[in-house]
Amino acid sequence: MPATTIHFVRHGKVENPEHLLYERLPGFHLSEVGVRMAQATAHYIAISPQLNTVSAVYSSPLERTRETAGEILESLNAVRGLRGERSLELITDERIIEAGNEFRGKRIGYGEGALWRNGNLRLVRNLWRPSWGESYRSIAQRVQDFALEKVSEHPGEQIVVVSHESPIWSYRHMLETGHPEHNMLLRHTALASITSITYDCATRKVMSITYVDPAAGVQ
């Protein structure tokens, strides 16, 4: 039976010297380390006989995900060129964007605008249910809508989807436990890691979930 695998990649490390909660704010790019992380994951994908056969690369529209996806595309297209195949182009989709968050623009830990000032922490009542922004259920549902659509569009194929920690983990947690609610401090989605989910094309049910961290040693 045909199966489709979606490889969800988290973006690399972001340049953020002010330690802001950047959420969906524009202008936050990969740091030098983040670029190397993206390149490590891109290399891992490109040299894998299974992974380098992906038929499409999707990304959240934010800079850090598009830059990570760009590194992956560059490595993939180099391999595809050697095989005489056409180059892939990046496709963006709002459904895999970062979670909405009322703390965006706040600074973690110190100074004016710090998260703990002006009563901001009153919103943090339950780590399993983000009263400070978009619910985990909403996040997981939009990612699932995207994923099942792509399973139908890419039967028997593999695709790469570059997204963010919260969307990837909320969706995975829903698939594995039946509910998307979780403790945000216990996520298992490292920077530039790959969470691969394989679906039965006929039933659209999940067959397997695997995880690798190709950029673990990057500094």
C-alpha positions, 0 to 999 in steps of 0.5 A: 500500500502507498504511504506518504512521509512528511518530514517536519523540520524545526528551524535553526537557532535565531539571532536574538541578542535582546532575548525577545519572545519573537513569536511571529514578529518579522525580522528575526533571522538565523544566527551563524550557528543557526545557519550551520544547524540548517546546513547540517540538517540539509546535508543529512537529508541530501546524503540519505538515499531515502530523504533526498527523494522528497518531491516538495519543500514547504515552509512557514512564511517567517524568515527563520523557517524560510532560511532553514528551508533554503539551505535544505533546498540548495542541498537537495537541488544539487543532488537532483541536478546530478540525477537530471531532475528539475529543481524544487522551489519553496512553497510557504503555508500559513497553517504551519506558522508559529503559534500566536502569543500575547508575550511577543516582543517581551524580553525574557528575564531582565530590563524594561519590557521583561516578561515578569513585569506589568502583570504579564505572568498572570496569563501563565496559569497552566503550562498545559493550556496556553492562556497567553495565546493560541491553544494547543488544540488550534495549533495541532488542528491547523497542522493536521489540516495541512498534513492530511491535505499534503498526504492527498496531494503527494500519494506515495511520496515524501515531503519536507515541511519546515516549521516551529517547535510548538506546531510540530510538537503539538501535532505529534503529541496529539497523534501519540496521546490523543490530545495536543495539550502538553507541558511546554517545558518537556517538548522533544523538538530540538533546533533543526531536528526532523520529526518524520510522520508516515501516513497510509495514503488510503486511510490517512492513518499514521503508520509511524513517527520517528525523530532525529537530531542531525544538528545536535553537535553544531556549535 
